[in-house]
Amino acid sequence: MPKDEIKKKHNMKKLSILIFIVLYSLSAMAQQGKSFVHVDFKTIKEEVNSHPEDIATLIESVAKLDTTLSVEKIAMAYFCSSYSQNYLKASNMERALYDLRNKKDYENLLLKSNEVLRMNPLNCTALSTAMYACIALKKADNEKDYYTKRLSNILYAISRTGDGSKEYPFYVTSVPDEYLLMQYWFNLWEYKQQSLFKNCDKIDLKKTSELYSNKEIYFEITRVLEIENAMFSK
């Protein structure tokens, strides 16, 4: 593996340490067996259309780290955000974030990440690149923690939608969120291949971790496919 790739992977793993700090503080909540957050996209869409102001307030509350919110409410905000007007615009800027990160232009990376977050406060890619920039720029802990906790709350909510099995896949709204959950929540960094299984992305793992021991991980991608179809139909 080239030295630059090794260094990049090392820096990415440094971010996971920040996530793990929050993860262990949530470990008691995480041990809840098969008590999963129910995801029904038909109901979610109806809620967005019927109560747009309430949903906007909920999304803002999640972004502001409202500690009174349940994991179900955080999950609701995450899935509802995929129906927002600016969701696609924010998602289309993710490639620019990765480009800035690869160029090590960390000042602009932080600025651009925040620009994306103004459009979609729950964009996981932007939260992760903002954390990356904060580490590279040696920002104060409270600034790093702000992005870390926001992302951690969302990843925790996603992790409660299933267990990654064929029977109980994790629900996501984008493919990048699959990898963020694997890397920053379950410490999974090496994969064999990704394939489509019914309405799921199936990822075969090269290595498991102390946080995820199965050789395969499944993600329910109904909403991902809907969004992609909407993009291509324009």
N, C-alpha and C positions, 0 to 999 in steps of 0.2 A: 504494500500500500504506500503511495507517495507520502512524503513527510507532511505536505500541506493538508492532506486528507486526515492523517493521524492527528495533527494538531487541531483540526476542525472538530473531529469527533471528541477529542479531549475537552475542548471548550464547551461543546454541547453537553457533555456529561457533567461539567461543572454546574450547568444550569439545573440539572436534575437534583443536585444536592440541595438547592434552595427549595425545590418542590418537596423533597423528602422531609425536610424540616416540618413543613406544614402537614405532610402526609401522616407522619407519626403522631402528630397532635390530633389527627382525625381517626386514628387506627381503631379506637373503641367503637366509633360509629360504623366503620367499614366492615366490621365483623357481624354482619346481619344475615348470613345465609342466603336464602332465596327470596328475601324481601326486596323485590326490585321496584324501581320507579316505573310506573306504567306509562307507555308512550303511545298515543293515538293521534296520528297526524290529522285525521278528519276533524276531531274535536279541537285540536290546537289551531287549525286554520279557521274554524268557526269562531273561536275565541278571539283571534286576531282581528277578524272582520267585524265582530260584534262589539268588542271593547278595546279599540285601538289605543285610547288614552290610558286605560288601566295597564295594558301591556307595555306601553312606552314607559310608564312609571315603574313597573316591575323591573324592566331591563335596566333602567337608571339606578334602581335600588341595588341590584346585583353588582353593577359597576362600582357603586359607592361602598361596597362591602358591608351592606346592612346585615348585622349579625342576627337579626330576628327572623330572617328568611329560612324556611325549611329547605331541605335538599330537593323536594318536589317542586318548590317555587323556583329554585335556581335552574332546575332542569327545564321547567316550563319556559322560563325567560330565554334560555339557550335555544330551544327549538322554535319558539315564537320569533326570535330574531331573524331566523332564516326566511321569514315572510316579509321582512321589512323592505322598504323601498330602496334603501342603499346597500342591501346585503350583497348583491352581485357586483356593484361598483367597488365595494370594499374588498371582496374576494379577488377581483381582477387586479388589485394592486399588490397582492401577496408576492407575485413573482419579483416585483421591484424591490420588495423588502429583502428577499433572498439575495438578489443581485448586490444590494448595498452591503449586506453582511459579508458576502464573498469578497467584496472590494475593501472591506475593513473601514468603510466610511461610517463610523459609528455615530457621529453627531447627526448626520442626515438620516441614519437608520432610526434613531430615536424620534426625530422630527416626523419622519414618514410613518412610523408605527403609530404615533399619536394621531396623525391625520386619518389613518384607517380607523382607529378606535373612536374617533369623533363620528364616523359614519356608522360603525357597528361596534359598540363598546364591548361586545362579547366575542370579537374575532380572536380566536385562539392563536393564530399565527402571529398577529400583530402583538399580542401580549407576550408571546415567547421571544420575538425579536426585540421588543422593548427591554425585556429582562437581559437578553444577550448584550444589547448596547450598554445598559447600565453597568454590567459587570466589566465590559471592556473599558468603559469611561471611568470606572471606579467611583460611581455615584454613591451617595449616602445610602446606608442600609434601608432607611425608611422609604426611599424612592424605589429601590429594587424590590423591597417587600410588597409595595403597593401592587406592582404588576404580578408578582409571584402569587400573592394571595388571591387576586382576581382569577388568574388562570387555574390555580389549585381548586378553587370552589367549582369552577366549570368542569374540570376534569373529574373531580369527585362525583359530581352529579352524573356525568356520563358513565362513570364506573358503576353507578348504582342502577343503571338501566338493564344490566345483565351480568353474566359472569364470563363472557367471551366464548362460551361453548356454542355448538351448532344449535342447540335448543334455546339458549338464552344469549343471543349476541348483544354486543354493545351497540346502542343507537347513536349515530352521528349525523351531522348535516354536511360534512365535507371530508374528502379523503385525507387532507393534511391533519385533520383532527384525529384520525386513526393513529397516525404516527406519533403525534404529540402525546396521546394517551399511553401508547406503548413505551415511549422513551422516558417521559417525565413522570409518569405515574407508576408504571410497572417495571421500569429499568430494563426494558427490552430493546436491544440495539442491533441485533443481527438477525437477518431474515433470509429464507431460502427463495420463496416465490410468493406472489400474490395471484389469486385466481377468483373467479366469480362462482359462487355457489348459491343458486336460486336468487334470492334478493339480498345476498350478503357478499361482502368481500371476505375471502378466507386467506389468511396469511400464515404460511408455514414458517416456523421459527428455527433458526440455527441453534440459538441458545435460549434457555429459559432464565428465570431469575428467582430470587427468594420471594418475590411478590407475585409471580405468575409462573406456575409450574407446568402448564399444559404445552404440548408441542405445536398446537394450532390456536389461532385466535380469530374469532368471527365478528364482523361489524355489519349491522343492519343498515342498508344504504338506500332504502326507499326514498327518503328525502333528497339524498345526493343525486339520484337518478332523475328525480323530478326537476331539480334545479338545473342539471345538465341539459335535459330536454328543453327546458324553457330558454336556456342560452342559445341552443342550436336552432330553435324555431324562430328566433328573431332575425 
